[in-house]
């Protein structure tokens, strides 16, 4: 009975892909194909971009297999911006090995220079309501800076397009997290607006049809629908969970309620889910551990047990 349900769910999902015009993406076809039965293991590779597979390789040393999902970040510090090409070339290598590619963007505020820091004049710099309105108003200085930085990212993403690499692109993550300059602004002219701006610019003006758009929130509250950019703007909805208590049925079912037949994933975590949890919550199509935190909050035995479970997708050497 369980297998019949999985087959029916997969067929429904494939129909959803066809109706949304996204069937050209190998990544989406794959993820819809495993939805309801298996979950892809993922690993984020944070700083430094000069070592863009550092934590992916660490997982291999621990488990003997590679994560099915590789993740990188454009980042914001000088040394990491200078090493963006290393990160992009690693994305290409990982794709050719059979990995799903996820790229994030911890961006500097449009009101400050790039490169920038983390707090002062950086990623966590607060923005007033007046500054926000200026940012989303066409032609203003911060608005022009916003698009100029998208122009810079487009060079790298276009290279991956030419190489046939599909990218799950996750800008402005944790929309309901008010610490980031972009976050904590619900409603149609809030955080979701710059997500739409980026989507339309990169998709239409830059012609980047290799991007799979990931909408991301954190398990801080239950007002996630207030940050929805609109169904035409995202392909996958993800939830960031930073302790074991976050893997609740309430969180899982709210994700399903909002996403419907669309894909859902665990966008970031420090404490990993267990194989048993993924059996109970089978619609998570991937999880992504956050860089070094995977070793802070999980034992090597727990990591091995998860990566070698039959319902977890990995890359075997």
Rosetta blueprint (number, residue, H / E / L):
1 X L
2 X H
3 X H
4 X H
5 X H
6 X H
7 X H
8 X H
9 X H
10 X H
11 X H
12 X H
13 X H
14 X H
15 X H
16 X H
17 X H
18 X H
19 X H
20 X H
21 X L
22 X L
23 X L
24 X L
25 X L
26 X H
27 X H
28 X H
29 X H
30 X H
31 X H
32 X H
33 X H
34 X H
35 X L
36 X L
37 X L
38 X L
39 X E
40 X E
41 X E
42 X E
43 X E
44 X E
45 X L
46 X L
47 X L
48 X L
49 X H
50 X H
51 X H
52 X L
53 X L
54 X H
55 X H
56 X H
57 X H
58 X H
59 X H
60 X H
61 X H
62 X H
63 X H
64 X L
65 X E
66 X E
67 X E
68 X L
69 X E
70 X E
71 X E
72 X E
73 X E
74 X L
75 X L
76 X L
77 X L
78 X H
79 X H
80 X H
81 X H
82 X H
83 X L
84 X H
85 X H
86 X H
87 X H
88 X H
89 X H
90 X H
91 X H
92 X H
93 X H
94 X H
95 X H
96 X H
97 X L
98 X L
99 X L
100 X E
101 X E
102 X E
103 X E
104 X E
105 X E
106 X L
107 X L
108 X L
109 X L
110 X L
111 X L
112 X L
113 X L
114 X L
115 X L
116 X L
117 X E
118 X L
119 X L
120 X L
121 X L
122 X E
123 X L
124 X L
125 X L
126 X L
127 X L
128 X L
129 X H
130 X H
131 X H
132 X H
133 X H
134 X H
135 X H
136 X L
137 X L
138 X L
139 X L
140 X L
141 X H
142 X H
143 X H
144 X H
145 X H
146 X H
147 X H
148 X H
149 X H
150 X H
151 X H
152 X H
153 X H
154 X H
155 X H
156 X H
157 X H
158 X H
159 X H
160 X H
161 X H
162 X H
163 X L
164 X L
165 X L
166 X L
167 X E
168 X E
169 X E
170 X E
171 X E
172 X L
173 X L
174 X L
175 X L
176 X L
177 X L
178 X L
179 X L
180 X L
181 X L
182 X L
183 X L
184 X L
185 X L
186 X L
187 X L
188 X L
189 X L
190 X L
191 X H
192 X H
193 X H
194 X H
195 X H
196 X H
197 X H
198 X H
199 X H
200 X H
201 X H
202 X H
203 X H
204 X H
205 X H
206 X L
207 X L
208 X L
209 X L
210 X L
211 X E
212 X E
213 X E
214 X E
215 X E
216 X E
217 X E
218 X E
219 X L
220 X L
221 X L
222 X L
223 X L
224 X H
225 X H
226 X H
227 X H
228 X L
229 X L
230 X L
231 X H
232 X H
233 X H
234 X L
235 X L
236 X E
237 X E
238 X E
239 X E
240 X E
241 X E
242 X L
243 X L
244 X H
245 X H
246 X H
247 X L
248 X L
249 X H
250 X H
251 X H
252 X H
253 X H
254 X H
255 X H
256 X H
257 X H
258 X H
259 X H
260 X L
261 X L
262 X L
263 X E
264 X E
265 X E
266 X E
267 X E
268 X E
269 X E
270 X L
271 X L
272 X L
273 X L
274 X L
275 X H
276 X H
277 X H
278 X H
279 X H
280 X H
281 X L
282 X L
283 X L
284 X E
285 X E
286 X E
287 X E
288 X E
289 X E
290 X L
291 X L
292 X L
293 X H
294 X H
295 X H
296 X H
297 X L
298 X L
299 X L
300 X H
301 X H
302 X H
303 X H
304 X H
305 X H
306 X H
307 X H
308 X L
309 X L
310 X L
311 X L
312 X E
313 X E
314 X E
315 X E
316 X E
317 X L
